[in-house]
Each structure stands twice: as structure tokens, then as C-alpha cells.
Amino acid sequence: LSNRPDQNAYDILCYIMQKRFLQYSQPVMVGLAVAFIFYVLSAQWEQLRDQPWRLHGGWLVISTLFLLASWGLEIAVWRYLLHLLGGYVPYAAAARIWFLSAIVRYVPGNIWQPLSMTLRCRQHGVAPETTLTSVVLYQVVILLAAAPIAGIYFFATGNYGLITDALGQMAPWLAGLVLLPVLIFLWRPDWLIGILNWALRRIGRSGTVGRFTSANLLWALLLACADWMLWGASFAAITFALAAYTTAQMQLLLPHLLASYAIAYAVGFISFITPSGFGVREGAFYVLLAPLLGGGPVTVAALAMRIWTTLGEIIMAGVSALTDLRPAELPAPEKAFSPPE
């Protein structure tokens, strides 16, 4: 906070107003999202009724395997970033922390997941500021990693979905524009660190992000891009599980399904208007894929992926709870983790 009382009062007032706005606007936005989904499904009812629906067990298994692999890589990315900040949690413990904390994000409010991770990592000797910083840095890296996927996809396919014609000659420039933040931060990673430290101080936390090189960021981005591909593969598999597609159709759709998940998830995440981007993510899928799949089928596939992911998180949280019956003890000071130079 500033040393000026009037500035402090202004900051507090802005925080209260933002909190009140989110508190009252989110239920409205969720209602609008539900209404939008019902509208799309009802408008496409004839197409949905004529669609050759099925539930293919083989594709569901493939989707599950890709989903598990994506979670495993997510945990590895977070542990890598935590390592760079001077924290250490064993992989098995990190997995339990990840799933037990992920499930609480469905509780209204935006603080429960990072708060849960902070408390659980504290049991392993990781300072709260370090855990919070690692969570924020992880979200930034994941969002940045979606940019090259989007840029390459837009440039290679020229498909912007329902807005392709509206963009016109701006489309190639937009493909390059989404890559700009990644290139800037790879060139000057200290700028990214400065922004993160400033953001942490704005919420009353000390900025603890230290040295972060271009090589560190590049490796984290490569891992995150691979993670997005696993998520896209899981989404593609569940899409193929829901309806009968020929081999040629699946080959045609696969690149679009792989890339669209990262794009839609990022759009939903940065919207901030609904919990977990509900409705916004599905809307992004609709815009991108409706010309290829049809509005009804793509909405069903997007909802199925959300339900599938939620069920998976509930199951993994249950498994984590059963294997985490005893709280971890704080490590002795002499055993505290120190990252290599």
C-alpha cells in the first residue's frame, strides 16, 4: 500500500467496488451463460436429433488417458516453477495438493484454490509467498503458451470460425499479434517478473519472483504447449466418442480440435465473468468450431468435456484424500530445499 492515506483509501475503495461488482455480476453472468447454451441447443435441435449419436467406450478410454497425462504434466510444470522460486514438494505430494486444491475452486470465490495450495505446501516447508507466486506464475505461463498454439493455428488454417469473414484482411495480423507477448517476454523475461511482482504487491503480497531467465521461460512454455496438446487430444477423443465420424472426417477435424481447446480455455480464463469460464469457454468453442462441426454438436462436445473433466477431478481428489490421511510434517531447517545454481 502507498504511504499516502488518501491513496490507501482510494485503493481500498476500488478493491471493495471490484469485489462487490464480481459478487453480484457473476450469478447474472452464469445465468446468461446457461441461457446461451440452452438457446444454442434448442436452435440446433433438428440437427442434434438427426446426429448419429453414440458413446464409444474406446474413445472415452483414450480421452481419459490423455486427460491423466495432461494433469501429470501440469503438476510437473508447477513443480518446475516452484523449484525456480526456491520451493520443493515431492511429486506424489504435489499431485495430492493439486487435486485436493483444484476441487475447491468450485466453491464460490476466487481465493480457495490458491489458499488451499498455500496451506498444504506450508506443510512441506514452502513459504506462503512462494506458493502463491508459483500459482500466479503458472497461470501466466499456461496462458502465454496458448498464444503460439493460437498463432500457428490461425496462420496455418486461416480459420477464425464464425468471425473469419468479419476479420477480413486483419486476420493475418491477428495471428501475429497473439505471438507478440510471448516474443517480448522471451526477449525480456525481467519485464514479466516486474509485472508479476507489481501485481503481487497490489494485492498486499511481497513480490518474491527472483531471477527468471529466457531459458527458464522457454522450457516452461514448451512444457505448457505440450500440456495443451494433451488437453486438445482429450477433447478430440471425447468428441469422436459422442458421434460417428469417418476416418477422413476425424483426420480433417483433428488439428482444429487440438488447437481449439487451448484457445477456448484461455478466452474463458481471462473473461473473469463466470467461474471457470463457464459459458464463455463453450461460446469460444462455438465460434471456432461451429462451421466445421455444427453449432449443436460442438456445444454438446464442449459440455461433455467440462463434465468429463469435473468428474475426473472429483475422482482424483477422492483418491488424493484417501492417500493423504496423515498431514505432512514441516521439514527441519537443515533439510530445507535449496535450488542448485
JOQUIZI-V112465 format. One record per helix or strand. SS is the DSSP state (H for helix, E for strand). FROM is the first residue (numbers start at 1). TO is the last residue. If there is no record, write none. Layout:
ss=SS from=FROM to=TO
ss=SS from=FROM to=TO
//
This chain:
ss=H from=5 to=43
ss=H from=45 to=50
ss=E from=53 to=53
ss=H from=57 to=84
ss=H from=91 to=106
ss=H from=112 to=122
ss=H from=128 to=157
ss=H from=161 to=187
ss=H from=189 to=202
ss=H from=214 to=242
ss=E from=243 to=243
ss=H from=247 to=271
ss=H from=275 to=277
ss=H from=280 to=293
ss=H from=295 to=322
ss=H from=333 to=335
//
